[in-house]
Amino acid sequence: MAKLGVNIDHVATVRQARMGVEPDPVHAAVLAELAGADGITVHLREDRRHILDRDVRLLRETIKTRLNLEMAASDDIIAVALEVRPDMATLVPEKREELTTEGGLNIRHNHDKIAEAVRKLKDGGIFVSLFIDADLDQVKESRKVGADCVEIHTGAYADARTYEATQHEYEKIYESCKLAHKLGMVVNAGHGLNYQNVRQIAMIKDIFELNIGHSIISRAVLVGIERAVREMKALIS
């Protein structure tokens, strides 16, 4: 059964709308864990639009499961990661103008930069994952740069509007997961997964963990975060 990593970025988005102190994403993380979350994910963006350095440091001291820090391969964020030492760092592409992460890393075109970031993080004792599209070449490149894990981007699957398109994207995800596992990497997946589309992805046996944020936090606004997490856990199990 796939584990569930809960991304709490958008709790911080609500807080930053007023630049205040509530809701506190650290409090949300504790409640998510109590409801059965297997890990907590946050994205410390270079523009600090939602999660702040303070949040990452407090989460490291507070949560009892795993802390997954999503991050760009930039020197200042790498420095924060090496100080805080999350259980896992997931390197993601990042553009300041995007609303959310729009796709996976292009490792072939950024090989040296990504390889150097992976090396620095691993030398700091951090387990390193790369967020990539469902593409066999990107899976192979991830192994070449020394990644411990890949997180397969499920956005195209989530955005597909016909059965045929959905199945086409599912097959790409399935084959990418299968190859990554064969190459000895841990396999995670996420982006755009929700209560309607998660079950098919959760049934891929090679996936260790699903990272889900927006849908859970949206549901939590209506029913509370503990119920929202429990409902997602029930679906993926």
N, C-alpha and C positions, 0 to 999 in steps of 0.2 A: 504494500500500500504506500502510495506517495505521501510524503510528509507535507505539511503546510507552513510556509513562511508568510507571515502577514506584513505587508508593507504599510507603514503608518505615516507616510509622507503627508497625506492629505488631511490628517488631523492637524499637522503643523500649518498646512495651507489655510485652514480656518483661523488658526491663531494669528497668522501673519496678516490676515485681512484687516485686523485692527492693530497690528503690531503690539499686541498685549501679551498676556501670560496664560490665557486659556483659549481652547482646551490644550492641556499639556500632553504632547505625544508620549512622554515617559509614562504617565498614568495610563494612557491607552495601551501601551505595550504590556504593562503588568496585567491589565484586564484580559488582553488577548491571550496571554500565557495561561491565565487561570481557566480560560475557556478551551484550552487545548492546542493553541498555536505551538508548533515545533521550533519556530525561530521568528526573529523580528528583523525586518529589512528596512533600511532607510537610505535615501540618496542624498549625500552631502554635495549639493551642486556648487559650482564655482561662484554663482551669483547669490547663493544662500537664500533662494526664494522661499523655501519652506523649512527644511531641517537646518538647524544651526549647530555650530561646534559644541555648544553647551549641551544640546540634546544627545549628541553622540557620546560625549563623555559620561553623562548621567546614565544613559542606557547601558554602557559598558559596566558601570558599577551596580546596576539595578536588576537587569533581567537575568533569569536563571537558565534560559535555553541558549540559542545561538544568535549572535549578532552578525548580520550580513550588511556590510557597508558598500553600497553602490557608489561608484566614483569614476571621475575622468582620470586619465593617465597624466595628470598634471602634477608638477613638483609640490605645490602647496597642499594639495589634497593628499598626496602620498605621504607628506610629512605628518599630517594629522593622523592618517591611518597607522603610521609607524609609532606614533605616540600612544594612541588609544588601543591598538592591537585588537581589532575585531576578530571574531572567529573566522570570518571569511571576508575577503574584499572581492567585489565583482566589478571589473572594469567595463564601463559602458561609454558609448559615444555621447557627446554632449554639445549642443548648440544653444546659445543664450536665447535665441528667438523662438525655440520650439516650446510647445505646450507640454509635451512629454517626450520621452525617448522614442525617436521615430524609426529606429532600425538597429541592427546589430553592428558590431565593429567590423571594419574592413581590414582584417589583419594583414593580408598580403600587401596592401598599399601603405600600411603603417607598421611594418614588421619590426623595425629596429626600435621605435619608440615603445611599442607594446611589450616587446621582449625585455627591454630595460626596466619598464615598470613592473613586470612580472618578477624579474630578478630581485629588484629592491624589496618588494613586498615579501617574497619568499625568504629572502635573507633575514627579514625581520620576524620570521616565524609565523607568517600569515598564509593561510590557505587561499589560493587565488583562482577565481572563476572569470571567464570571459563571456560577455553577453553577445551572442552571434545569431545571425539569421539561420534558418533551416537550410543550410547549404553544405554539401559534403566537403568542398574545398576549404571552407572556413573551419570546419571541424578539424581537418588535417592540419591546417595552419595553427590552430590552437594548441595542438599537441607539440608542434615544432617549436613554439615559443615558450613551452614549459608549463602551460596551465595545468592545474590540478583538476579543473572542473570547467564545464561549459554550461551556460544557461541559454537554452534555445528560445529565440524570440517567437512568440505565438501570436503576434499582432495580426499578421496577414490571415491566419486561420480565424481569429476572432472577428475580423472585418469582412470576411467573405459573405456574400449575400445570396448565393445559390448553393444547393446541395453539391453540385459538381465541383464548384470552386472550393467549398469547404473540404471535401474529400481530397482534392488535389493538394491543398496546403497541409492537411493532416498527414498524407503520405510523405511529404517532404520532412515534416517534423519526425515522423516515425523512423525514417531511414537515417536521419541525422543523429537521433538518439541511439539507434542501434550501432552506428559506426563509432560514435564517441565512447560508448561503453566498451566496444571491442578494442579501442585504442587505450583503454585503461583509465579513462577519465570519469569522474562523477558527473552525472547528468541531471541538471535542473531545467525548469521551463517556466515561462511566464510572460506576461504582458497581454492585457485585454481579456483575460480569462474572467468568467463570471458564473453566476449560478445556473445559467442556461447552457453554457458550452463546455464546462470544465470536465464533465464525466468522461468524454471520449479521450481527452488528453491524459487524464488520471489513470486510464487503463493501460497506458504504455508502460510495460514492466520495467524498462530500463531507467525510467525517471525516478530520481531519489526525492526531489522536492519541487513543489509548485510554489512560486512566489506570486501572491495575489494581493493587490492593494485597493485600487479605486472602487471595485465592486463591493468589497467587504466594508469599506468605510462608508460608502453610499448607503448600504443596507443598515449599517450601524446608526446612521442618523435617524432612522425610523424605528428600529427595534432594539438598539443598544449593541455595543461591540461584542459582548459575550455571546449573545444569541446569534449575531451575524457570523462569528467565528465558528460556533458549534454547527450551524447549518452548513457552512462550507466544508467543515471536516466530515460531516455525514455524507455529503455528496462525493467527495473524493475517496471515501472508504467503501 
